[in-house]
Amino acid sequence: MSCQPVVFSRRWCLPAAVLASMVAWEQPGHARAPQAPAPDPLQAACTAVQATPMWQVSLLFGLNRPDGGHVSQREWTRFVRDVVTPRFPAGFSVLRMTGQWRDEHSGRIIREPSRVIWVATPLSSDLRPRLEAIRQTYRQRFGQDSVGLVVTPGCAAF
């Protein structure tokens, strides 16, 4: 490829040639070199710490009932035993917390005793239905408006 002084300066000859060849390479009829898949940063991070990619799931449960009552320790224990454990038999953690949220209708700040169930679970196609079953059962059984859900990718090793 020759460069005319009117069109290109000498320092632009090589970049222009590279660009022209790249454009030509992309045209139909030119075979493309196979590209390696982009490295997965999560897999790389997990490998670096000798762990496995997993979902980190937090389910957020308020213990106050709309009628003014509270979910008792006995009710909570039964719920965990009958609803959560069958869906995550490999294990999970239950954290006691105090939650806070703003009531949409009154604007009041509400504080209540809460529980967080934290699960590290492998990537699987049945994760969503398991989580939805837990959330729906809790809402129905204890008259709750919602059960919070936070899901983030992460690494775990046990």
PEBELFEN-V758765 format. One record per run of one state. SS is the DSSP state (a for helix, b for strand, c for the rest). FROM is the first residue (numbers start at 1). LEN is the number of residues. If there is no record, write none. Layout:
BEGIN
SS|FROM|LEN  SS|FROM|LEN
END
This chain:
BEGIN
c|1|9  a|10|17  c|27|14  a|41|8  c|49|3  b|52|11  c|63|1  b|64|1  c|65|5  b|70|1  c|71|2  a|73|12  c|85|8  b|93|10  c|103|6  b|109|13  c|122|5  a|127|16  c|143|5  b|148|9  c|157|2
END
